[in-house]
Amino acid sequence: MKADILILYLLLLWFGACTPGNLRKEPTGKQQVAHVRIYWTEDPSSHAHISWTSMQKGEDHYVVYDTVSHASQHPRKYAFRNENSKDGKITMNAEDRISGVPEAYFHHVAVSGLKEHTKYYFRVCSDSHCSDEYYLLTARASGNHLKVLFGGDSRIGTIQEEDNTPSKHQARKKMNRLIAKIVADDPEIMALIHGADYGMRSTWKYLYHWFNDHELTITPDGRILPLIISKGNHDHQIGFNENFHLGEVSDRNADGYYYTTPFTNQIALITLNTETSMAGYQYQWLKKELKTLRSSNTWLLVQYHKPAYPAVKSFDREDFERVRKFWVPLFEEHHIDLALESDGHALKYTIPIKENAPDPEGIVYIGEGGLGVPQRKTDNTRWYFQNGGHASSHHHVWLLELDALQMNAYAIGENGDTIVSFNRPVRKQP
Amino acid sequence: MISLLQYGPISSWLLLNTPMNESYGKIIESSVIGLFLATALWIMLKPNSIYAYIFFSALIMMHTLIHHQVGGTHFESLTPLAHSLRILFPLACIGFLSQKYVTVEWLLRTGVSITFATHGLECVLLHPVFTDYIISLSQMKWEQHTAEAVLRIIGVVDIVAALGILIPFLSNVFVVWTFLWGFATAFLRFWEYGVSNVGEFLIRSPHFLAPILLWYLWNKVLFERKSPPAVRN
């Protein structure tokens, strides 16, 4: 009898897994137009996706933009206006509703035909509600100089200011303020490459706060740094597709989000998606892309979420084995210059690796997610951190400086200090 | 245990959702690993103790719940269902010990059915890891659309098997299929990605052990019970 009661109790617990857990109230947002952000995809010198959230459904959603500022003028003064290309109501589940985040609507506008390396001042509007004026700096069309930021993992767990984990929430805000300061101090920084994992889940309860915090990356003079995003293992829910819509790139071959961003005609970044098939369409696409890009680019970088050479989690995990099995041989065949990884919640850079062994001609893997997510203890004993590599637990963002001769990489800590740095000479073209 | 060591879901959840720092989370995780080890020893030393099996089932259920809460996996809402058999299998062992064979039979039938139906659903929804297994097994020769077509067929077969295992007069056919397929898919985990992933194979062992137990139950225990006693001369 006792055993039967225990079995029944265990079964009830098990079914309980399918229901939402305890949730807390969230403050309600009051802004009508918020969360303005920019995504770069395949043509950053002339094209961008501008996105925002409105708190009312509205009817007329658009972006106005110009190469001169009209900050204190009516939106009609801007030379260009684009209507939204995709919008809709943000999906909310029971947990989102209980958490108190407001109902809201996503809007995405693609702007094209921009001039290279030019400031575009813009405002986003939903009906009569318009945002403040911000500006975007487009990429250069040519050259082999680039400054860009890279970081990943800005997810946090229980995200209440008033609960007993304020420091864990503050870290993301602190990193975002730091990004704004770095960019304000050095306007030549062109974009933030984000290695994914934006929330515990990509549901509105988490993304609402992520977008609120992301506004802190806007510089005091109104510059919004474009995001080049990848997709992580905590970004599987519909909220990701709704709020991080990238046009065709999102829809490419089922679950897309793999694409090439040419920063110039000589520097390219390939973004891969570890959350869809790695051996299928994406693999075939990557093979072709690497073949084409390697010969024409001085610098060729790749970013993706799950690491090939992890600093924290088990090296033997199946998901990391898959990266090494399907993609790393292609990276090595085509002499990638740098691999940007996330997921582990740590700071790392490896020694150059080729065929799973140290090799001066190999690839350096950096990462591994420090944009606010609580940091984990690293395993510094791994062979790829010995004699020149590094692994530690620090919130950080990487600053990459590329020129015709070398790449300098600086891991900047939450206080603005450089924690570690390294450089790599340009490869002789194979 | 290996799964806990490799994935660290407990310390991960504690790190993200509580003020606890990682080292305390790791201590708790190590304690749970110790509990798994102790329970395994308990079962080995006292195989007739029903409490050992209940505790073991509870541990696996807790592991499932934490995995589900941490998220970060494909089709994570299906995780508790996909792990059904792992949780029910130790409970079926209790029934076996106390000779409640009909209870055992239906616990196993239910577990196999839910697990196979869930995996079938994941196949029909084109789980990308499964797609890559198929492409990899074809030596990278198959295109993704071919692999996905095969995956859909596998998914439908799994769902049919999940239903078939519940139908008494058809069960023998499906028990063979579930054994073979349960073993193959578990074995694939470390066949493809090395001995270090043996934990992924072992944790799926109920997927092929449960069909064996069901077969044994039907063809030995229950069959013999139903057979008329031998005529004595």
Chai-1 contact restraints between the chains, C-beta under 6 A:
chainA,res_idxA,chainB,res_idxB,connection_type,confidence,min_distance_angstrom,max_distance_angstrom,comment,restraint_id
A,A3,B,I50,contact,1.0,0.0,6.0,A-B,restraint_1
A,L6,B,I54,contact,1.0,0.0,6.0,A-B,restraint_2
A,I7,B,L91,contact,1.0,0.0,6.0,A-B,restraint_3
A,L10,B,S57,contact,1.0,0.0,6.0,A-B,restraint_4
A,L10,B,A58,contact,1.0,0.0,6.0,A-B,restraint_5
A,L10,B,M61,contact,1.0,0.0,6.0,A-B,restraint_6
A,W14,B,M61,contact,1.0,0.0,6.0,A-B,restraint_7
A,W14,B,I87,contact,1.0,0.0,6.0,A-B,restraint_8
A,A17,B,L65,contact,1.0,0.0,6.0,A-B,restraint_9
A,A17,B,H68,contact,1.0,0.0,6.0,A-B,restraint_10
A,A17,B,P80,contact,1.0,0.0,6.0,A-B,restraint_11
A,G157,B,L16,contact,1.0,0.0,6.0,A-B,restraint_12
A,G157,B,N17,contact,1.0,0.0,6.0,A-B,restraint_13
A,T158,B,N17,contact,1.0,0.0,6.0,A-B,restraint_14
A,N164,B,P19,contact,1.0,0.0,6.0,A-B,restraint_15
A,T165,B,P19,contact,1.0,0.0,6.0,A-B,restraint_16
A,M200,B,G71,contact,1.0,0.0,6.0,A-B,restraint_17
A,R201,B,G71,contact,1.0,0.0,6.0,A-B,restraint_18
A,N233,B,G72,contact,1.0,0.0,6.0,A-B,restraint_19
A,H234,B,G71,contact,1.0,0.0,6.0,A-B,restraint_20
A,H234,B,G72,contact,1.0,0.0,6.0,A-B,restraint_21
A,T276,B,P128,contact,1.0,0.0,6.0,A-B,restraint_22
A,S277,B,P128,contact,1.0,0.0,6.0,A-B,restraint_23
A,S277,B,T131,contact,1.0,0.0,6.0,A-B,restraint_24
A,S277,B,D132,contact,1.0,0.0,6.0,A-B,restraint_25
A,S277,B,Q144,contact,1.0,0.0,6.0,A-B,restraint_26
A,M278,B,D132,contact,1.0,0.0,6.0,A-B,restraint_27
A,A279,B,D132,contact,1.0,0.0,6.0,A-B,restraint_28
A,A279,B,I135,contact,1.0,0.0,6.0,A-B,restraint_29
A,A279,B,S136,contact,1.0,0.0,6.0,A-B,restraint_30
A,G280,B,I135,contact,1.0,0.0,6.0,A-B,restraint_31
A,G280,B,Q144,contact,1.0,0.0,6.0,A-B,restraint_32
A,Y281,B,Q144,contact,1.0,0.0,6.0,A-B,restraint_33
A,S314,B,Q6,contact,1.0,0.0,6.0,A-B,restraint_34
A,D316,B,S196,contact,1.0,0.0,6.0,A-B,restraint_35
A,R317,B,Q6,contact,1.0,0.0,6.0,A-B,restraint_36
A,E318,B,Y193,contact,1.0,0.0,6.0,A-B,restraint_37
A,E318,B,N197,contact,1.0,0.0,6.0,A-B,restraint_38
A,E321,B,Y193,contact,1.0,0.0,6.0,A-B,restraint_39
A,P374,B,L15,contact,1.0,0.0,6.0,A-B,restraint_40
A,R376,B,E22,contact,1.0,0.0,6.0,A-B,restraint_41
A,K377,B,E22,contact,1.0,0.0,6.0,A-B,restraint_42
